[in-house]
Amino acid sequence: MAGLGMSEIIVLLVIALVLFGPSKLPELGKGLGEAIKGFKKGLKGDESSDDRKEIGKEEADNEKQG
């Protein structure tokens, strides 16, 4: 299976432009970028400080209840 060439990429971008319109494309690109970033971060197993704080709160609540 071959990779995408320049002409295929241009065709895909034109189709996206027609389907979503020029005002929606930056939002879609940002969302896609954040999704890819989150996916890569999840594969690495990194937890943000917010996640660690949330886990700590849950553990403290469980200790109080149990």
C-alpha positions as CSV (number, residue, x, y, z in Angstrom):
1,M,0.0,0.0,0.0
2,A,1.6,3.2,-1.1
3,G,1.7,6.5,0.8
4,L,-0.3,9.6,-0.2
5,G,1.2,11.7,-2.9
6,M,0.9,15.4,-3.3
7,S,-2.1,15.2,-5.7
8,E,-4.0,12.9,-3.3
9,I,-3.5,15.3,-0.4
10,I,-4.7,18.2,-2.5
11,V,-7.8,16.3,-3.5
12,L,-8.6,15.4,0.1
13,L,-8.1,19.0,1.2
14,V,-10.5,20.3,-1.5
15,I,-13.1,17.7,-0.5
16,A,-12.8,18.8,3.1
17,L,-13.1,22.4,2.1
18,V,-16.3,21.7,0.2
19,L,-17.8,19.5,2.9
20,F,-17.0,21.7,5.9
21,G,-16.5,25.2,4.6
22,P,-13.6,27.6,5.2
23,S,-14.8,28.7,8.6
24,K,-15.0,25.2,10.1
25,L,-11.6,23.9,8.9
26,P,-9.4,25.6,11.5
27,E,-11.6,24.2,14.3
28,L,-11.5,20.7,12.8
29,G,-7.7,20.9,12.5
30,K,-7.3,22.1,16.1
31,G,-9.5,19.3,17.3
32,L,-7.7,16.7,15.3
33,G,-4.3,17.9,16.5
34,E,-5.5,17.8,20.1
35,A,-6.8,14.3,19.6
36,I,-3.5,13.1,18.1
37,K,-1.6,14.7,21.0
38,G,-3.8,13.1,23.6
39,F,-3.5,9.7,21.9
40,K,0.3,9.9,21.8
41,K,0.4,11.0,25.4
42,G,-1.8,8.1,26.3
43,L,0.5,5.7,24.6
44,K,3.5,7.0,26.5
45,G,1.6,6.5,29.7
46,D,2.1,10.1,30.9
47,E,-0.4,11.5,33.3
48,S,-0.9,15.2,33.6
49,S,-0.8,16.8,37.0
50,D,-4.6,17.3,36.8
51,D,-5.1,13.6,36.4
52,R,-2.8,12.8,39.4
53,K,-4.7,15.3,41.5
54,E,-8.0,13.7,40.5
55,I,-6.7,10.2,41.3
56,G,-5.5,11.5,44.7
57,K,-8.9,12.9,45.5
58,E,-10.6,9.7,44.5
59,E,-8.3,7.6,46.7
60,A,-8.9,10.0,49.7
61,D,-12.6,9.7,49.2
62,N,-12.4,5.9,49.1
63,E,-10.4,5.9,52.3
64,K,-12.9,8.0,54.1
65,Q,-15.8,5.8,52.9
66,G,-14.1,2.5,53.6
